[in-house]
Every structure is written in structure tokens, then in C-alpha cells.
């Protein structure tokens, strides 16, 4: 089992190279854009990482019969990818009865208050709402009798984590599972679907299908169709709600179907009703709200409230690599009582997506640092 990379001026050409050498059994493990590649004298080129079960032989191998040095195995590549996406570190919590004498001696009441204020200022700077900050700080203050300097930050992180809900992506292979991604314009729903589709196919070994109902945005269908071709995932387009039952019937052998919806302003009640009609006709099993991490808390709250008519049960935060702070994520979870499933942190498919747990998000919000 081997992994190879192909670089070309377009995704189509890179895919053709892959299929010519590896055959139709090759699986796309990732795609990315490379800026300013001198080999092609172009501003940007496309790279595909592909894997295949059968060993690849070069012309020299065929002539000499000698074995060549292989690259990473297909299994190792998948294991690395799976760990990158699904394993994020838990924040270590220091036990409250673990005392450091030096820290306790130096940690006076004034020092404690200064540290509390520092945490408060940091959270406010990271745009966590004041009422949430006050709740956290009050909890720290009431626990001061058994706190020491070494455990204060960990205690804050554990308190934050206790207020954050997360969830995982679960699929029952015994029946078709239909998942729709919804959200406002420009949040990256189509790219999210591409990442989730590849993960589902190559890591979870599911038979995946794609349906687009985004027939309004220029190039939206083409974007998903190009992805479906290079990843060898079946795709269809529903122009009207009535198209969905027959498309789903054609895909009845699929384990999982992702439905890409049109991005619409939360202020357009008519547009949201149209999406709702499509999803009701498709009888979707799960709806996920996609929000951009760069969106203000006020706008995010408005989106969350207006999109509730679509019955979403979890959220994905996109563009975390573009955001300057992450307090809005905590504001959303606390105010909307909706769990977070994934973060996306770039355009590379499928690498730039991360499943989350509460301690991971608490650390992200407090430190403002994203570890890719």
C-alpha cells in the first residue's frame, strides 16, 4: 500500500495523472493549493495526495525487477490523518489537594486577586461575554480557600470546560444516514462537506453520497462536482424539493449522504422556509449549523436564533485559523445550549478539520492559540 502526490496546474489534471498511474481504485487522501510554484511558472498549482492498496512499480522496476524504496504506507497515512482529526489533548487538571508550599507562601490574598483580574481581563479581551466571565470569576473566588497558584489556571480551565458542550459524529451503518449542513453565506459549508465526506469514506469506510440543493450560488455545483470526481464519491443535484425522493432512492445503497444547502441570510425568512422544505422532503436525520469563527457574537446569536427553524442539533465552527479570538464560541455554546462537533482550520481537504472536546475548547478560548 503506497501514497503518492501529484501536482498540476488544475485539480482535473492532477486527478488525471493519479488515475493514469494508480488506476480507478486510488483514494484521495488530501488536496491543497500551492502558491507560487516555480516548476509550472504559475501563481498557484494543485496538489493531490492519493493512496492505493496495490504497490506502484516504476518503469525501472519493471525492467530490473528491483524493489524501490516505498513511501509511507497507506495505513500509516490514514492513522496519522485520523489522529490529527480525532485526537486532541485533554487539559491536565491539578488536584485541589496538591499543595506547593512555595506557591502557597507567595500566593497572598492580593496576589490571588491580581491573578483573578488577569484572567478576567484576558477572557474579556478574547471576547467572552461579561456575564459569562463574571460567572467564571465568581466560581474561582468562592473556591479560593482550597486553591493555590499552581492549580488556579487549571481550575479555571476545568470550570470553563464544564460549561462547554461537544458532540461526536456518529453514523449507524445499518441504515442510510442523511446529514444536512446549513448556515449563512460564506461560512464554508461546501468545503466542510468535502472534508466530512472524505473522512467518512477513507477513515470510517462508509459508502458516501453527496446531494447539492445549492442551485443559486454561481459555481457552487461545479465546486462540489469537481470534488466528487477527484474523490470518486457519487454526487447529484436537486433543483426542486420533489427531486430529492428519487435521488435518494438511486442512492439507497449509501451508508451516509451529505446534503449541501444554499447559504442564505438569516434575515430572509422566505429563503429559510425553502431550505426547510427541501430538508423535510429529504427527511434528514441530522442537521448541523456551520458558523464562521470570525463572526461577531451579536450576529452569531441572530443567525442561531433564525436558523432554529431548520432544527439543527449541533454546530461546526469554520475559519478558526482566520479568527483573532475565540470567545464567541463559548458565548454560542452557553447561550444557545448547542454542542460543537468540529472546528475547521484551513482549506486543505480533509486535513484541516478537528473534532473537539470541552477541555480543548476551553484552552483555545483562554489562550487564543490554535494548535494545528
CORTARA-V651628 format. One record per residue. N is the residue number from 1. RES is the residue in one letter. SS is DSSP state (hx for helix, st for strand, lp for the rest). PSI is psi in radians with two decimals (NA if undefined). NEAR is the number of other ideal C-beta (glycine too) atoms within 12 Angstrom. Layout:
n->N res->RES ss->SS psi->PSI near->NEAR
n->N res->RES ss->SS psi->PSI near->NEAR
//
This chain:
n->1 res->X ss->lp psi->2.24 near->25
n->2 res->X ss->st psi->2.80 near->30
n->3 res->X ss->st psi->2.36 near->33
n->4 res->X ss->st psi->2.72 near->35
n->5 res->X ss->st psi->2.52 near->28
n->6 res->X ss->st psi->2.30 near->35
n->7 res->X ss->st psi->2.32 near->28
n->8 res->X ss->st psi->2.90 near->27
n->9 res->X ss->lp psi->-0.30 near->22
n->10 res->X ss->lp psi->2.76 near->23
n->11 res->X ss->hx psi->-0.65 near->32
n->12 res->X ss->hx psi->-0.77 near->21
n->13 res->X ss->hx psi->-0.69 near->22
n->14 res->X ss->hx psi->-0.69 near->35
n->15 res->X ss->hx psi->-0.70 near->31
n->16 res->X ss->hx psi->-0.71 near->21
n->17 res->X ss->hx psi->-0.78 near->24
n->18 res->X ss->hx psi->-0.87 near->37
n->19 res->X ss->hx psi->-0.61 near->24
n->20 res->X ss->hx psi->-0.64 near->17
n->21 res->X ss->hx psi->-0.74 near->24
n->22 res->X ss->hx psi->-0.33 near->33
n->23 res->X ss->lp psi->3.13 near->17
n->24 res->X ss->lp psi->-0.22 near->15
n->25 res->X ss->lp psi->-0.13 near->18
n->26 res->X ss->lp psi->2.55 near->34
n->27 res->X ss->st psi->2.32 near->37
n->28 res->X ss->st psi->2.12 near->45
n->29 res->X ss->st psi->-0.39 near->44
n->30 res->X ss->st psi->2.71 near->38
n->31 res->X ss->st psi->2.58 near->38
n->32 res->X ss->st psi->2.81 near->26
n->33 res->X ss->st psi->2.31 near->25
n->34 res->X ss->st psi->2.13 near->24
n->35 res->X ss->st psi->2.38 near->14
n->36 res->X ss->st psi->0.96 near->12
n->37 res->X ss->st psi->2.11 near->18
n->38 res->X ss->lp psi->-0.43 near->12
n->39 res->X ss->lp psi->-0.58 near->12
n->40 res->X ss->lp psi->-0.01 near->19
n->41 res->X ss->lp psi->0.78 near->10
n->42 res->X ss->st psi->2.76 near->18
n->43 res->X ss->st psi->-0.61 near->13
n->44 res->X ss->st psi->2.60 near->20
n->45 res->X ss->st psi->3.00 near->26
n->46 res->X ss->st psi->2.41 near->36
n->47 res->X ss->st psi->2.30 near->34
n->48 res->X ss->st psi->2.30 near->41
n->49 res->X ss->st psi->2.13 near->38
n->50 res->X ss->st psi->2.62 near->40
n->51 res->X ss->st psi->2.64 near->40
n->52 res->X ss->st psi->2.54 near->30
n->53 res->X ss->lp psi->-0.61 near->19
n->54 res->X ss->lp psi->2.52 near->17
n->55 res->X ss->lp psi->2.52 near->19
n->56 res->X ss->lp psi->2.26 near->29
n->57 res->X ss->lp psi->2.32 near->19
n->58 res->X ss->lp psi->2.99 near->18
n->59 res->X ss->hx psi->-0.69 near->11
n->60 res->X ss->hx psi->-0.58 near->11
n->61 res->X ss->hx psi->-0.76 near->15
n->62 res->X ss->hx psi->-0.64 near->12
n->63 res->X ss->hx psi->-0.77 near->10
n->64 res->X ss->hx psi->-0.36 near->11
n->65 res->X ss->lp psi->0.09 near->10
n->66 res->X ss->lp psi->2.58 near->12
n->67 res->X ss->lp psi->2.46 near->14
n->68 res->X ss->lp psi->2.84 near->18
n->69 res->X ss->lp psi->2.13 near->10
n->70 res->X ss->lp psi->2.72 near->20
n->71 res->X ss->lp psi->-2.96 near->20
n->72 res->X ss->lp psi->2.51 near->20
n->73 res->X ss->lp psi->2.74 near->17
n->74 res->X ss->hx psi->-0.74 near->29
n->75 res->X ss->hx psi->-0.71 near->18
n->76 res->X ss->hx psi->-0.67 near->18
n->77 res->X ss->hx psi->-0.77 near->31
n->78 res->X ss->hx psi->-0.68 near->30
n->79 res->X ss->hx psi->-0.74 near->21
n->80 res->X ss->hx psi->-0.78 near->22
n->81 res->X ss->hx psi->-0.77 near->35
n->82 res->X ss->hx psi->-0.75 near->24
n->83 res->X ss->hx psi->-0.71 near->17
n->84 res->X ss->hx psi->-0.66 near->27
n->85 res->X ss->hx psi->-0.73 near->36
n->86 res->X ss->hx psi->-0.16 near->24
n->87 res->X ss->lp psi->1.85 near->17
n->88 res->X ss->lp psi->2.59 near->29
n->89 res->X ss->lp psi->2.43 near->17
n->90 res->X ss->lp psi->2.53 near->18
n->91 res->X ss->lp psi->2.18 near->28
n->92 res->X ss->lp psi->2.30 near->17
n->93 res->X ss->lp psi->2.15 near->24
n->94 res->X ss->lp psi->2.25 near->23
n->95 res->X ss->lp psi->2.44 near->16
n->96 res->X ss->lp psi->-0.35 near->18
n->97 res->X ss->lp psi->0.09 near->10
n->98 res->X ss->lp psi->1.81 near->19
n->99 res->X ss->lp psi->2.43 near->18
n->100 res->X ss->lp psi->2.00 near->18
n->101 res->X ss->hx psi->-0.71 near->12
n->102 res->X ss->hx psi->-0.78 near->11
n->103 res->X ss->hx psi->-0.75 near->21
n->104 res->X ss->hx psi->-0.64 near->21
n->105 res->X ss->hx psi->-0.75 near->12
n->106 res->X ss->hx psi->-0.33 near->17
n->107 res->X ss->lp psi->1.34 near->24
n->108 res->X ss->lp psi->3.04 near->15
n->109 res->X ss->hx psi->-0.73 near->14
n->110 res->X ss->hx psi->-0.71 near->11
n->111 res->X ss->hx psi->-0.68 near->20
n->112 res->X ss->hx psi->-0.79 near->27
n->113 res->X ss->hx psi->-0.66 near->18
n->114 res->X ss->hx psi->-0.72 near->17
n->115 res->X ss->hx psi->-0.71 near->30
n->116 res->X ss->hx psi->-0.77 near->32
n->117 res->X ss->hx psi->-0.64 near->18
n->118 res->X ss->hx psi->-0.77 near->20
n->119 res->X ss->hx psi->-0.75 near->33
n->120 res->X ss->hx psi->-0.82 near->26
n->121 res->X ss->hx psi->-0.68 near->17
n->122 res->X ss->hx psi->-0.82 near->26
n->123 res->X ss->hx psi->-0.70 near->36
n->124 res->X ss->hx psi->-0.70 near->25
n->125 res->X ss->hx psi->-0.60 near->20
n->126 res->X ss->lp psi->0.21 near->32
n->127 res->X ss->lp psi->0.46 near->29
n->128 res->X ss->lp psi->2.35 near->40
n->129 res->X ss->lp psi->2.57 near->28
n->130 res->X ss->hx psi->-0.68 near->18
n->131 res->X ss->hx psi->-0.57 near->18
n->132 res->X ss->hx psi->-0.73 near->31
n->133 res->X ss->hx psi->-0.77 near->33
n->134 res->X ss->hx psi->-0.69 near->18
n->135 res->X ss->hx psi->-0.73 near->23
n->136 res->X ss->hx psi->-0.79 near->38
n->137 res->X ss->hx psi->-0.70 near->32
n->138 res->X ss->hx psi->-0.68 near->17
n->139 res->X ss->hx psi->-0.70 near->23
n->140 res->X ss->hx psi->-0.76 near->33
n->141 res->X ss->hx psi->-0.69 near->24
n->142 res->X ss->hx psi->-0.25 near->15
n->143 res->X ss->lp psi->0.18 near->21
n->144 res->X ss->hx psi->-0.45 near->25
n->145 res->X ss->hx psi->-0.47 near->12
n->146 res->X ss->hx psi->0.39 near->17
n->147 res->X ss->lp psi->2.58 near->34
n->148 res->X ss->lp psi->2.99 near->30
n->149 res->X ss->hx psi->-0.63 near->26
n->150 res->X ss->hx psi->-0.41 near->23
n->151 res->X ss->hx psi->-0.07 near->30
n->152 res->X ss->hx psi->-0.83 near->35
n->153 res->X ss->hx psi->-0.73 near->28
n->154 res->X ss->hx psi->-0.61 near->28
n->155 res->X ss->hx psi->-0.69 near->37
n->156 res->X ss->hx psi->-0.78 near->39
n->157 res->X ss->hx psi->-0.73 near->33
n->158 res->X ss->hx psi->-0.60 near->30
n->159 res->X ss->hx psi->-0.75 near->35
n->160 res->X ss->hx psi->-0.78 near->41
n->161 res->X ss->hx psi->-0.61 near->30
n->162 res->X ss->hx psi->-0.31 near->23
n->163 res->X ss->lp psi->-0.09 near->32
n->164 res->X ss->lp psi->2.27 near->38
n->165 res->X ss->lp psi->2.40 near->27
n->166 res->X ss->st psi->2.88 near->32
n->167 res->X ss->lp psi->2.83 near->23
n->168 res->X ss->lp psi->2.82 near->18
n->169 res->X ss->lp psi->2.01 near->34
n->170 res->X ss->lp psi->2.38 near->18
n->171 res->X ss->lp psi->2.32 near->28
n->172 res->X ss->lp psi->1.92 near->15
n->173 res->X ss->lp psi->-0.15 near->17
n->174 res->X ss->lp psi->-0.27 near->7
n->175 res->X ss->lp psi->2.79 near->15
n->176 res->X ss->lp psi->2.32 near->29
n->177 res->X ss->st psi->2.14 near->31
n->178 res->X ss->st psi->2.14 near->35
n->179 res->X ss->st psi->2.23 near->41
n->180 res->X ss->st psi->2.42 near->45
n->181 res->X ss->st psi->2.25 near->50
n->182 res->X ss->st psi->2.84 near->47
n->183 res->X ss->lp psi->3.02 near->42
n->184 res->X ss->lp psi->3.08 near->34
n->185 res->X ss->lp psi->2.52 near->25
n->186 res->X ss->lp psi->0.21 near->23
n->187 res->X ss->lp psi->-0.19 near->38
n->188 res->X ss->lp psi->0.60 near->40
n->189 res->X ss->hx psi->-0.76 near->42
n->190 res->X ss->hx psi->-0.72 near->41
n->191 res->X ss->hx psi->-0.67 near->38
n->192 res->X ss->hx psi->-0.78 near->45
n->193 res->X ss->hx psi->-0.73 near->48
n->194 res->X ss->hx psi->-0.77 near->42
n->195 res->X ss->hx psi->-0.82 near->45
n->196 res->X ss->hx psi->-0.62 near->47
n->197 res->X ss->hx psi->-0.77 near->44
n->198 res->X ss->hx psi->-0.76 near->43
n->199 res->X ss->hx psi->-0.79 near->41
n->200 res->X ss->hx psi->-0.62 near->33
n->201 res->X ss->hx psi->-0.87 near->35
n->202 res->X ss->hx psi->-0.46 near->37
n->203 res->X ss->lp psi->-0.81 near->32
n->204 res->X ss->lp psi->-0.07 near->27
n->205 res->X ss->lp psi->0.71 near->16
n->206 res->X ss->lp psi->2.65 near->28
n->207 res->X ss->lp psi->1.94 near->23
n->208 res->X ss->st psi->2.50 near->40
n->209 res->X ss->st psi->2.75 near->37
n->210 res->X ss->st psi->2.40 near->43
n->211 res->X ss->st psi->2.24 near->47
n->212 res->X ss->st psi->2.30 near->39
n->213 res->X ss->lp psi->0.20 near->43
n->214 res->X ss->lp psi->1.37 near->37
n->215 res->X ss->lp psi->0.18 near->25
n->216 res->X ss->lp psi->-0.70 near->21
n->217 res->X ss->lp psi->2.28 near->22
n->218 res->X ss->lp psi->2.15 near->10
n->219 res->X ss->lp psi->-0.07 near->14
n->220 res->X ss->hx psi->-0.80 near->27
n->221 res->X ss->hx psi->-0.70 near->26
n->222 res->X ss->hx psi->-0.70 near->20
n->223 res->X ss->hx psi->-0.81 near->27
n->224 res->X ss->hx psi->-0.60 near->39
n->225 res->X ss->hx psi->-0.73 near->26
n->226 res->X ss->hx psi->-0.76 near->28
n->227 res->X ss->hx psi->-0.75 near->39
n->228 res->X ss->hx psi->-0.59 near->33
n->229 res->X ss->hx psi->-0.77 near->27
n->230 res->X ss->hx psi->-0.40 near->38
n->231 res->X ss->hx psi->-0.05 near->40
n->232 res->X ss->lp psi->0.83 near->28
n->233 res->X ss->lp psi->2.23 near->37
n->234 res->X ss->st psi->2.40 near->28
n->235 res->X ss->st psi->2.55 near->35
n->236 res->X ss->st psi->2.84 near->31
n->237 res->X ss->st psi->2.27 near->26
n->238 res->X ss->lp psi->1.93 near->35
n->239 res->X ss->lp psi->-0.45 near->19
n->240 res->X ss->lp psi->2.72 near->17
n->241 res->X ss->hx psi->-0.62 near->26
n->242 res->X ss->hx psi->-0.27 near->15
n->243 res->X ss->hx psi->-0.40 near->22
n->244 res->X ss->hx psi->-0.80 near->31
n->245 res->X ss->hx psi->-0.73 near->21
n->246 res->X ss->hx psi->-0.57 near->18
n->247 res->X ss->hx psi->-0.71 near->30
n->248 res->X ss->hx psi->-0.60 near->29
n->249 res->X ss->hx psi->-0.68 near->17
n->250 res->X ss->hx psi->-0.46 near->19
n->251 res->X ss->lp psi->0.44 near->29
n->252 res->X ss->lp psi->-0.30 near->17
n->253 res->X ss->lp psi->-0.03 near->17
n->254 res->X ss->lp psi->2.53 near->32
n->255 res->X ss->lp psi->-0.59 near->27
n->256 res->X ss->st psi->2.31 near->38
n->257 res->X ss->st psi->2.20 near->43
n->258 res->X ss->st psi->2.34 near->52
n->259 res->X ss->st psi->2.07 near->48
n->260 res->X ss->st psi->2.05 near->46
n->261 res->X ss->lp psi->2.84 near->47
n->262 res->X ss->lp psi->2.43 near->36
n->263 res->X ss->lp psi->2.26 near->34
n->264 res->X ss->lp psi->2.57 near->32
n->265 res->X ss->lp psi->2.45 near->21
n->266 res->X ss->lp psi->-0.24 near->30
n->267 res->X ss->lp psi->-0.22 near->16
n->268 res->X ss->lp psi->1.63 near->20
n->269 res->X ss->hx psi->-0.65 near->16
n->270 res->X ss->hx psi->-0.72 near->13
n->271 res->X ss->hx psi->-0.72 near->28
n->272 res->X ss->hx psi->-0.63 near->30
n->273 res->X ss->hx psi->-0.63 near->18
n->274 res->X ss->hx psi->-0.78 near->26
n->275 res->X ss->hx psi->-0.75 near->43
n->276 res->X ss->hx psi->-0.67 near->28
n->277 res->X ss->hx psi->-0.72 near->22
n->278 res->X ss->hx psi->-0.82 near->39
n->279 res->X ss->hx psi->-0.64 near->35
n->280 res->X ss->hx psi->-0.69 near->21
n->281 res->X ss->hx psi->-0.68 near->25
n->282 res->X ss->hx psi->-0.25 near->38
n->283 res->X ss->lp psi->0.98 near->21
n->284 res->X ss->lp psi->2.58 near->33
n->285 res->X ss->lp psi->-0.45 near->24
n->286 res->X ss->st psi->2.37 near->32
n->287 res->X ss->st psi->2.27 near->35
n->288 res->X ss->st psi->2.27 near->41
n->289 res->X ss->st psi->2.25 near->43
n->290 res->X ss->st psi->2.21 near->46
n->291 res->X ss->st psi->2.53 near->49
n->292 res->X ss->st psi->2.35 near->35
n->293 res->X ss->lp psi->-0.25 near->40
n->294 res->X ss->lp psi->-0.04 near->25
n->295 res->X ss->lp psi->2.47 near->37
n->296 res->X ss->lp psi->2.73 near->21
n->297 res->X ss->hx psi->-0.70 near->31
n->298 res->X ss->hx psi->-0.83 near->17
n->299 res->X ss->hx psi->-0.70 near->22
n->300 res->X ss->hx psi->-0.71 near->38
n->301 res->X ss->hx psi->-0.69 near->24
n->302 res->X ss->hx psi->-0.76 near->21
n->303 res->X ss->hx psi->-0.82 near->38
n->304 res->X ss->hx psi->-0.73 near->34
n->305 res->X ss->hx psi->-0.80 near->21
n->306 res->X ss->hx psi->-0.61 near->28
n->307 res->X ss->hx psi->-0.06 near->42
n->308 res->X ss->hx psi->-0.40 near->22
n->309 res->X ss->hx psi->-0.30 near->26
n->310 res->X ss->hx psi->0.04 near->36
n->311 res->X ss->lp psi->0.81 near->22
n->312 res->X ss->lp psi->2.61 near->37
n->313 res->X ss->lp psi->-0.14 near->27
n->314 res->X ss->st psi->3.08 near->34
n->315 res->X ss->st psi->2.65 near->43
n->316 res->X ss->st psi->2.29 near->45
n->317 res->X ss->st psi->2.07 near->47
n->318 res->X ss->st psi->2.92 near->42
n->319 res->X ss->lp psi->0.58 near->32
n->320 res->X ss->lp psi->-0.38 near->38
n->321 res->X ss->lp psi->-0.26 near->27
n->322 res->X ss->lp psi->-0.24 near->23
n->323 res->X ss->lp psi->2.62 near->29
n->324 res->X ss->lp psi->-0.31 near->18
n->325 res->X ss->lp psi->2.91 near->29
n->326 res->X ss->lp psi->0.29 near->45
n->327 res->X ss->hx psi->-0.50 near->37
n->328 res->X ss->hx psi->-0.46 near->39
n->329 res->X ss->hx psi->-0.79 near->51
n->330 res->X ss->hx psi->-0.69 near->42
n->331 res->X ss->hx psi->-0.74 near->37
n->332 res->X ss->hx psi->-0.85 near->44
n->333 res->X ss->hx psi->-0.79 near->39
n->334 res->X ss->hx psi->-0.78 near->31
n->335 res->X ss->hx psi->-0.62 near->24
n->336 res->X ss->hx psi->-0.25 near->30
n->337 res->X ss->lp psi->0.77 near->17
n->338 res->X ss->lp psi->2.27 near->33
n->339 res->X ss->st psi->2.65 near->30
n->340 res->X ss->st psi->2.40 near->45
n->341 res->X ss->st psi->-0.84 near->39
n->342 res->X ss->st psi->2.78 near->42
n->343 res->X ss->st psi->2.53 near->40
n->344 res->X ss->st psi->2.44 near->45
n->345 res->X ss->lp psi->0.69 near->34
n->346 res->X ss->lp psi->-3.10 near->27
n->347 res->X ss->lp psi->-0.13 near->28
n->348 res->X ss->lp psi->2.26 near->29
n->349 res->X ss->st psi->2.21 near->42
n->350 res->X ss->lp psi->0.16 near->42
n->351 res->X ss->lp psi->-0.74 near->33
n->352 res->X ss->lp psi->1.06 near->34
n->353 res->X ss->st psi->2.45 near->43
n->354 res->X ss->st psi->2.23 near->37
n->355 res->X ss->st psi->2.75 near->32
n->356 res->X ss->lp psi->2.69 near->41
n->357 res->X ss->lp psi->2.89 near->27
n->358 res->X ss->hx psi->-0.72 near->30
n->359 res->X ss->hx psi->-0.61 near->27
n->360 res->X ss->hx psi->-0.81 near->33
n->361 res->X ss->hx psi->-0.68 near->44
n->362 res->X ss->hx psi->-0.76 near->40
n->363 res->X ss->hx psi->-0.71 near->33
n->364 res->X ss->hx psi->-0.80 near->41
n->365 res->X ss->hx psi->-0.72 near->49
n->366 res->X ss->hx psi->-0.78 near->38
n->367 res->X ss->hx psi->-0.45 near->24
n->368 res->X ss->lp psi->0.24 near->22
n->369 res->X ss->lp psi->2.26 near->18
n->370 res->X ss->lp psi->2.12 near->29
n->371 res->X ss->lp psi->1.98 near->17
n->372 res->X ss->lp psi->NA near->18
//
